[in-house]
């Protein structure tokens, strides 16, 4: 089978590997669509484990099953990271801190023709796609689930003012979900195309991030790795406010100690999604409460994945780029 092996952002090679063989409790999935995530583009983060097959926003058709839970022919979304449901983190409801979740994956990755899904992923992270959810829309389940979790952590609710910094895919999902919760949403970016998209997807106000703003907000969700955004966040957060690090830069950030202390600010992060978040995400997409279809702007074949990375990394007039093997 064909696989796209990541060496660095500018070196992704199409290589042939044997089709995976499944064991008891496992399934074999023919990949139908796999999204390029913003974290796939974080070369400083990904290159540490290169060469490897990336792709964790994957949907496909089951073509082999040794599981009593799923049948051949079913359309599924498969989560790459799943919890053990037995450790102290899982028992306390903090599944994204589970060591099993951090270490697990499917074989070899979503940027390939076929994927072997380990038994634990079959049991704890595989979901049948409803008829009204396409393979492409299904690739957005995991990104939206990460947003669901992040906003639950910081308690976004009706009446709050929420600043979303960065209006790429994760930013637009955060905008939509915050609006669904009846919050006022302000969005920023340095790109006019993305500012237009922020308006289109429901932001009440949009501003170019290069301009200093005269605002104070209850919650901030940082969806960009740009260091100026982190520095600005501490100027825009109101007393008792919460800043969510949804994205991170490639170097350590500095916290203004006096403001942080005197204003009783909270700085939190969110990594990944738990099954409860994935289930809520699937429900939101199925019911049409979150528009994911219009966020998919480009599609490339597996052979053209290098082009897909260039489009996604360049941003400009692109949002979600989908690899369709």
MINU-618287 format. One record per residue (C-alpha): residue in three letters; x, y, z; residue number from 1. Coordinates in steps of 0.05 Angstrom, whole numbers, plus 32768, in hexadecimal, padded with zeros to 4 digits. Example, Ala and Ser with C-alpha at 12.3 -4.5 7.8 and 13.67 -1.06 7.14 Angstrom:
<rs>
   residuo      u      v      w   num
       ALA   80F6   7FA6   809C     1
       SER   8111   7FEB   808F     2
</rs>
This chain:
<rs>
   residuo      u      v      w   num
       UNK   8000   8000   8000     1
       UNK   8014   8048   7FF7     2
       UNK   8028   8072   8033     3
       UNK   803E   80BB   8039     4
       UNK   807B   80BA   8066     5
       UNK   808C   80FC   8089     6
       UNK   80D6   810F   808E     7
       UNK   80CA   815A   8094     8
       UNK   8098   818C   807B     9
       UNK   80BA   818F   8037    10
       UNK   80CB   8146   8031    11
       UNK   808F   8117   8031    12
       UNK   809C   80D8   8009    13
       UNK   806B   80A7   7FEC    14
       UNK   8084   8062   8000    15
       UNK   8068   801C   7FF9    16
       UNK   805B   7FF2   8037    17
       UNK   8039   7FAF   8041    18
       UNK   7FEE   7FB3   804F    19
       UNK   7FE6   7FAB   809B    20
       UNK   7FCD   7F69   80B6    21
       UNK   7F98   7F6C   80EC    22
       UNK   7F94   7F43   812C    23
       UNK   7F5A   7F30   8159    24
       UNK   7F30   7F6C   816C    25
       UNK   7F4E   7F98   8135    26
       UNK   7F32   7FB5   80F5    27
       UNK   7F51   7FC9   80B2    28
       UNK   7F39   800B   8095    29
       UNK   7F40   8025   804E    30
       UNK   7F4F   806E   8058    31
       UNK   7F1E   809B   8033    32
       UNK   7F32   80DE   804F    33
       UNK   7F66   80FA   807F    34
       UNK   7F6E   8142   8094    35
       UNK   7FB0   8168   8098    36
       UNK   7FB1   8183   80DF    37
       UNK   7FD4   81C2   80F6    38
       UNK   7FFF   8197   8123    39
       UNK   8016   816F   80E6    40
       UNK   8035   81B0   80CD    41
       UNK   805C   81BC   810E    42
       UNK   809F   81A4   80F3    43
       UNK   80C4   81B2   8134    44
       UNK   8093   8183   8157    45
       UNK   808B   814D   8122    46
       UNK   80D2   8146   810A    47
       UNK   80E7   8128   814D    48
       UNK   80C6   80E6   813A    49
       UNK   80D3   80E7   80EF    50
       UNK   80D0   80C0   80C3    51
       UNK   8088   80AD   80D1    52
       UNK   8043   80AA   80B1    53
       UNK   8018   80E3   80CB    54
       UNK   7FCD   80ED   80C5    55
       UNK   7F9F   80E8   8101    56
       UNK   7F5E   8106   80E7    57
       UNK   7F49   80C8   80C1    58
       UNK   7F09   80AA   80A6    59
       UNK   7F00   806D   807B    60
       UNK   7EDC   802C   806B    61
       UNK   7EE7   7FEB   8092    62
       UNK   7F01   7FB7   8062    63
       UNK   7F18   7F84   8096    64
       UNK   7EFE   7F75   80DB    65
       UNK   7F11   7F46   8113    66
       UNK   7EE6   7F6C   8144    67
       UNK   7EA0   7F5C   815C    68
       UNK   7E91   7FA7   8161    69
       UNK   7E98   7FBB   8117    70
       UNK   7E88   7F9D   80D4    71
       UNK   7EA8   7F9F   808F    72
       UNK   7E8B   7FD7   8065    73
       UNK   7E7D   8007   809F    74
       UNK   7E93   804F   8097    75
       UNK   7EBB   8066   80D4    76
       UNK   7EE3   809D   80F4    77
       UNK   7F1E   8083   811C    78
       UNK   7F40   80A8   8154    79
       UNK   7F8B   809F   8156    80
       UNK   7F92   80AE   81A1    81
       UNK   7F67   8088   81D2    82
       UNK   7F69   8081   821E    83
       UNK   7F70   8041   8246    84
       UNK   7F34   8052   8272    85
       UNK   7F57   8032   82AD    86
       UNK   7F8F   8061   82C6    87
       UNK   7F86   8098   82FA    88
       UNK   7F7F   80CD   82C4    89
       UNK   7F48   80A8   829F    90
       UNK   7F23   8098   82E0    91
       UNK   7F24   80E1   82F3    92
       UNK   7F0A   80F7   82AF    93
       UNK   7F4D   8110   8295    94
       UNK   7F55   80DE   825C    95
       UNK   7F82   810C   8233    96
       UNK   7FB7   8105   8268    97
       UNK   7FB6   80B9   8261    98
       UNK   7FF9   809B   824D    99
       UNK   7FD7   806A   8220   100
       UNK   7FB5   80A3   81FB   101
       UNK   7FF7   80C6   81F1   102
       UNK   801C   8089   81D7   103
       UNK   7FE7   8067   81AD   104
       UNK   7FD9   806E   8163   105
       UNK   7FC0   8047   8128   106
       UNK   7FED   8023   80F5   107
       UNK   800D   8044   80D0   108
       UNK   7FE7   8087   80CC   109
       UNK   7FAE   80A9   80A7   110
       UNK   7FDA   80BE   806D   111
       UNK   7FDA   8079   804F   112
       UNK   7FAB   804D   8027   113
       UNK   7F9A   801D   8060   114
       UNK   7F9D   8021   80AC   115
       UNK   7F9E   7FEA   80E0   116
       UNK   7F76   7FFF   811C   117
       UNK   7F8F   7FDF   815D   118
       UNK   7F5C   7FBE   818B   119
       UNK   7F5E   7FF7   81BF   120
       UNK   7F4F   802A   8188   121
       UNK   7F17   7FFE   816E   122
       UNK   7EF8   7FFA   81B4   123
       UNK   7F04   8042   81CB   124
       UNK   7F0A   806D   818D   125
       UNK   7EE5   8054   8150   126
       UNK   7EA2   8073   813C   127
       UNK   7E72   8062   8104   128
       UNK   7E64   809E   80D7   129
       UNK   7E1A   80AF   80D0   130
       UNK   7E01   80AF   8088   131
       UNK   7DFD   80FB   8085   132
       UNK   7E47   8103   8099   133
       UNK   7E77   80FC   805F   134
       UNK   7EBD   80DF   8065   135
       UNK   7ED9   8125   805C   136
       UNK   7EAC   8144   8091   137
       UNK   7EBF   810A   80BF   138
       UNK   7F08   8120   80BE   139
       UNK   7EF2   815D   80E6   140
       UNK   7ED8   8134   8121   141
       UNK   7F1B   8132   8144   142
       UNK   7F2C   817C   813A   143
       UNK   7EE8   8191   8153   144
       UNK   7EED   8161   818E   145
       UNK   7F2E   8185   81A3   146
       UNK   7F07   81C6   81A2   147
       UNK   7ECE   81A8   81CA   148
       UNK   7EFF   8193   81FF   149
       UNK   7F24   81D5   8201   150
       UNK   7EE5   81FE   820A   151
       UNK   7ECB   81CF   823F   152
       UNK   7F0C   81D9   8266   153
       UNK   7F05   8225   8266   154
       UNK   7EBA   8226   826F   155
       UNK   7EA3   8250   8234   156
       UNK   7E5A   8263   823F   157
       UNK   7E23   8294   822D   158
       UNK   7E32   82DD   823A   159
       UNK   7E7E   82D7   8239   160
       UNK   7EAB   82FC   8208   161
       UNK   7EDB   82CB   81E7   162
       UNK   7F18   82DF   81BF   163
       UNK   7F30   82AC   818C   164
       UNK   7F77   82BC   8175   165
       UNK   7F85   829C   8132   166
       UNK   7F4D   828E   8100   167
       UNK   7F66   824F   80DE   168
       UNK   7F41   820D   80E4   169
       UNK   7F45   8207   8130   170
       UNK   7F34   8250   8138   171
       UNK   7EF6   824A   810D   172
       UNK   7EDF   820D   8132   173
       UNK   7EE9   8232   8174   174
       UNK   7EC1   826D   8159   175
       UNK   7E87   8241   8144   176
       UNK   7E84   821B   8185   177
       UNK   7E89   8259   81B0   178
       UNK   7E51   8279   8188   179
       UNK   7E28   823A   8192   180
       UNK   7E31   8245   81DD   181
       UNK   7E17   828D   81D3   182
       UNK   7E58   82B0   81E3   183
       UNK   7E6E   82F0   81C1   184
       UNK   7EAA   82DF   8195   185
       UNK   7EE3   830B   817E   186
       UNK   7F14   82EE   814D   187
       UNK   7F59   8303   8136   188
       UNK   7F8A   82EF   80FF   189
       UNK   7FBE   8311   80D4   190
       UNK   7FA1   82F5   8093   191
       UNK   7F65   8318   8074   192
       UNK   7F4B   82D8   8054   193
       UNK   7F47   82B8   8099   194
       UNK   7F27   82F6   80B7   195
       UNK   7EF1   82F2   8082   196
       UNK   7EE7   82A8   8094   197
       UNK   7EE2   82BA   80DE   198
       UNK   7EA9   82E9   80CC   199
       UNK   7E89   82B4   80A0   200
       UNK   7E8B   8280   80D7   201
       UNK   7E6B   82AE   810B   202
       UNK   7E9D   82DB   812E   203
       UNK   7E7B   831A   8148   204
       UNK   7EB9   8345   813E   205
       UNK   7EFA   8339   8119   206
       UNK   7F3C   835E   811D   207
       UNK   7F7F   835B   80FC   208
       UNK   7FB0   833F   812F   209
       UNK   7FE5   8371   811B   210
       UNK   7FBC   83A8   813B   211
       UNK   7FB9   83B4   8186   212
       UNK   7F73   83A9   81A0   213
       UNK   7F4F   83CF   81D8   214
       UNK   7F29   8393   81F4   215
       UNK   7F22   8368   8232   216
       UNK   7F06   8322   822B   217
       UNK   7EF0   82EB   825A   218
       UNK   7F0F   82B2   8234   219
       UNK   7F46   82AE   8200   220
       UNK   7F53   8272   81D3   221
       UNK   7F97   8276   81B1   222
       UNK   7F95   8250   816F   223
       UNK   7FD7   8267   8152   224
       UNK   801F   8258   8161   225
       UNK   8034   82A0   8155   226
       UNK   8058   82BB   8192   227
       UNK   8039   8302   818D   228
       UNK   7FF5   82E2   8199   229
       UNK   800C   82C6   81DC   230
       UNK   8029   8309   81F1   231
       UNK   7FE9   832E   81DC   232
       UNK   7FBC   82FD   8200   233
       UNK   7FD2   8316   8244   234
       UNK   7FBF   835D   822F   235
       UNK   7F7A   8348   8217   236
       UNK   7F64   831B   824F   237
       UNK   7F37   8338   8285   238
       UNK   7F40   832D   82D0   239
       UNK   7F30   82E5   82E5   240
       UNK   7F33   82D2   829B   241
       UNK   7F4D   8291   827D   242
       UNK   7F7E   8289   8243   243
       UNK   7F7B   8247   821E   244
       UNK   7FBB   8231   81FA   245
       UNK   7F99   820A   81C2   246
       UNK   7FD8   8213   8198   247
       UNK   801F   821B   81B0   248
       UNK   805D   823F   8195   249
       UNK   80A0   821D   8189   250
       UNK   80C0   823F   81C5   251
       UNK   80AE   824E   820D   252
       UNK   8080   8287   821D   253
       UNK   8089   82BD   8252   254
       UNK   8052   82CD   8284   255
       UNK   804B   8314   829E   256
       UNK   804E   8301   82E7   257
       UNK   802F   833F   8307   258
       UNK   7FF2   8341   82DA   259
       UNK   7FEA   82F6   82DE   260
       UNK   7FEB   82F9   832A   261
       UNK   7FC4   8339   8338   262
       UNK   7F8D   832A   8305   263
       UNK   7F87   82E1   831A   264
       UNK   7F8E   82C8   82D3   265
       UNK   7F8D   827F   82BF   266
       UNK   7FB8   8261   8288   267
       UNK   7FA5   821B   8271   268
       UNK   7FB3   81EC   8237   269
       UNK   7F8D   81B5   8214   270
       UNK   7FA8   8179   81F0   271
       UNK   7F7F   814B   81C4   272
       UNK   7F3A   8130   81D2   273
       UNK   7F19   80FA   81FC   274
       UNK   7EE2   80CB   81E5   275
       UNK   7EAD   80F7   8204   276
       UNK   7EC6   8131   81DA   277
       UNK   7EC8   8108   819A   278
       UNK   7E80   80F1   81A7   279
       UNK   7E69   8139   81B1   280
       UNK   7E8F   814F   8173   281
       UNK   7E6F   8119   8148   282
       UNK   7E2A   812D   8162   283
       UNK   7E37   8177   8152   284
       UNK   7E4C   8166   810B   285
       UNK   7E14   8134   8100   286
       UNK   7DDF   8166   8116   287
       UNK   7DFD   819D   80EC   288
       UNK   7E0A   81CB   8127   289
       UNK   7E52   81D6   8113   290
       UNK   7E61   81E4   80C9   291
       UNK   7E9F   81BB   80B6   292
       UNK   7E91   81AF   806D   293
       UNK   7E9E   81F7   8058   294
       UNK   7EE1   81F5   807C   295
       UNK   7EFD   81C1   804C   296
       UNK   7F1D   81EA   8015   297
       UNK   7F4F   81BB   7FF4   298
       UNK   7F55   8171   7FE4   299
       UNK   7F94   814D   7FCD   300
       UNK   7FA5   8105   7FBC   301
       UNK   7FD6   80DD   7FE6   302
       UNK   800A   80E6   7FAF   303
       UNK   8001   8131   7FB3   304
       UNK   8005   8136   7FFE   305
       UNK   8044   8162   7FFA   306
       UNK   801A   8194   7FD4   307
       UNK   7FE5   818E   800A   308
       UNK   8018   819E   8041   309
       UNK   802F   81DB   8019   310
       UNK   7FE7   81F4   8011   311
       UNK   7FD7   81E9   805B   312
       UNK   8018   8207   8072   313
       UNK   8012   8244   8045   314
       UNK   7FCB   8252   805F   315
       UNK   7FB7   828C   8031   316
       UNK   7F75   8275   8011   317
       UNK   7F72   8231   8032   318
       UNK   7F52   8216   8071   319
       UNK   7F4C   81CA   8077   320
       UNK   7F75   81A0   8047   321
       UNK   7F5D   8158   803F   322
       UNK   7F87   811E   8025   323
       UNK   7F5C   80EE   7FFD   324
       UNK   7F82   80AE   7FEF   325
</rs>
